[in-house]
């Protein structure tokens, strides 16, 4: 994300995650550059799964996806809108 900011300083990131801890961590690091759903990151209920689908389409409406190597969610969102997808490694 820092590399993206170096290239495009006005970048904001939509964060789709099933971890409330990750939402907090990323907001602590990147502040207002992080946009995320106000829905609780809970996927064990029908409502939680519906929110996940909504988030996938929000993610698909971005310009580029930075995702983990194990994220079929990110790959699917990239395919929905045919946008670039980059695997991020530690």
Sine and cosine of phi, psi and omega as CSV:
sin_phi,cos_phi,sin_psi,cos_psi,sin_omega,cos_omega
0.00,0.00,-0.59,0.80,0.06,-1.00
-0.89,0.45,-0.61,0.79,0.05,-1.00
-0.89,0.45,-0.65,0.76,0.06,-1.00
-0.88,0.47,-0.67,0.74,0.01,-1.00
-0.92,0.39,-0.56,0.83,0.06,-1.00
-0.89,0.46,-0.64,0.77,-0.01,-1.00
-0.98,0.19,-0.59,0.81,-0.10,-1.00
-0.68,-0.73,0.99,0.10,-0.12,-0.99
-0.86,0.51,-0.34,0.94,-0.02,-1.00
-1.00,-0.03,0.17,0.99,-0.06,-1.00
-0.92,0.38,0.63,-0.77,0.19,-0.98
-0.87,-0.50,0.41,-0.91,-0.07,-1.00
-0.85,-0.53,0.74,-0.67,0.16,-0.99
-1.00,-0.03,0.85,-0.52,-0.03,-1.00
-0.97,-0.23,0.91,-0.42,0.09,-1.00
-0.95,-0.32,0.91,-0.42,-0.04,-1.00
-0.51,-0.86,0.41,-0.91,0.09,-1.00
-0.98,-0.21,0.39,0.92,-0.02,-1.00
-0.80,-0.60,0.91,-0.42,0.07,-1.00
-0.90,0.44,-0.55,0.83,0.02,-1.00
-0.90,0.44,-0.64,0.77,0.01,-1.00
-0.92,0.38,-0.62,0.78,0.07,-1.00
-0.84,0.54,-0.74,0.68,-0.02,-1.00
-0.91,0.42,-0.70,0.71,-0.02,-1.00
-0.87,0.50,-0.72,0.69,-0.03,-1.00
-0.93,0.37,-0.60,0.80,0.07,-1.00
-0.92,0.39,-0.59,0.81,0.05,-1.00
-0.89,0.45,-0.60,0.80,-0.03,-1.00
-0.99,0.17,-0.74,0.68,-0.16,-0.99
-0.95,-0.32,-0.04,1.00,0.09,-1.00
0.84,0.54,-0.73,-0.68,-0.09,-1.00
-0.95,0.32,-0.08,1.00,0.08,-1.00
-0.96,0.29,-0.26,0.96,0.00,-1.00
-1.00,-0.07,0.83,-0.56,0.11,-0.99
-0.92,-0.38,0.76,-0.65,-0.01,-1.00
-0.53,-0.85,0.29,-0.96,0.00,-1.00
-0.93,0.36,0.54,-0.84,0.09,-1.00
-0.99,0.11,-0.12,0.99,0.05,-1.00
-0.93,0.37,0.60,-0.80,0.08,-1.00
-0.91,0.41,0.69,-0.72,-0.02,-1.00
-0.97,0.24,0.98,0.19,-0.06,-1.00
-0.71,-0.70,0.89,-0.46,-0.09,-1.00
-0.94,-0.34,0.21,0.98,-0.05,-1.00
-1.00,-0.05,0.16,0.99,0.02,-1.00
-0.73,-0.68,0.27,-0.96,0.05,-1.00
-0.86,0.51,-0.70,0.71,0.01,-1.00
-0.88,0.47,-0.67,0.75,0.03,-1.00
-0.89,0.45,-0.63,0.78,0.03,-1.00
-0.94,0.35,-0.59,0.81,0.07,-1.00
-0.89,0.45,-0.66,0.75,0.05,-1.00
-0.89,0.45,-0.60,0.80,0.01,-1.00
-0.89,0.45,-0.66,0.75,0.04,-1.00
-0.91,0.42,-0.68,0.73,0.05,-1.00
-0.85,0.53,-0.71,0.70,0.01,-1.00
-0.89,0.45,-0.58,0.82,0.01,-1.00
-0.89,0.46,-0.66,0.75,0.02,-1.00
-0.95,0.31,-0.53,0.85,0.12,-0.99
-0.90,0.43,-0.69,0.72,0.04,-1.00
-0.88,0.47,-0.63,0.78,0.01,-1.00
-0.92,0.39,-0.28,0.96,-0.01,-1.00
-1.00,-0.01,0.11,0.99,0.03,-1.00
-1.00,0.04,0.02,-1.00,-0.03,-1.00
-1.00,0.04,-0.42,0.91,-0.08,-1.00
-0.31,-0.95,0.52,-0.86,0.02,-1.00
-0.88,-0.47,0.77,-0.64,0.16,-0.99
-0.97,-0.26,0.90,-0.44,-0.09,-1.00
-0.71,-0.71,0.26,-0.97,0.04,-1.00
-0.98,0.19,0.35,-0.94,-0.04,-1.00
-0.90,0.44,-0.41,0.91,-0.06,-1.00
-0.99,-0.13,0.13,0.99,-0.13,-0.99
-1.00,-0.08,0.99,-0.12,0.13,-0.99
-0.94,0.34,-0.41,0.91,0.06,-1.00
-0.86,0.51,-0.76,0.65,-0.01,-1.00
-0.91,0.42,-0.67,0.74,0.01,-1.00
-0.88,0.47,-0.70,0.72,0.00,-1.00
-0.89,0.46,-0.69,0.72,0.03,-1.00
-0.87,0.48,-0.66,0.76,0.02,-1.00
-0.90,0.43,-0.63,0.77,0.00,-1.00
-0.94,0.35,-0.56,0.83,-0.01,-1.00
-0.82,0.57,-0.69,0.72,-0.07,-1.00
-0.92,-0.38,0.12,0.99,0.00,-1.00
0.79,0.61,0.81,0.58,0.02,-1.00
-0.93,-0.37,0.37,-0.93,0.00,-1.00
-0.87,0.49,0.60,-0.80,0.04,-1.00
-0.77,-0.64,0.80,-0.61,0.00,-1.00
-0.84,-0.55,0.79,-0.61,0.05,-1.00
-0.98,0.18,0.78,-0.63,0.01,-1.00
-0.98,-0.21,0.76,-0.65,0.05,-1.00
-0.89,-0.46,0.35,-0.94,-0.01,-1.00
-0.99,0.16,0.00,0.00,0.00,0.00
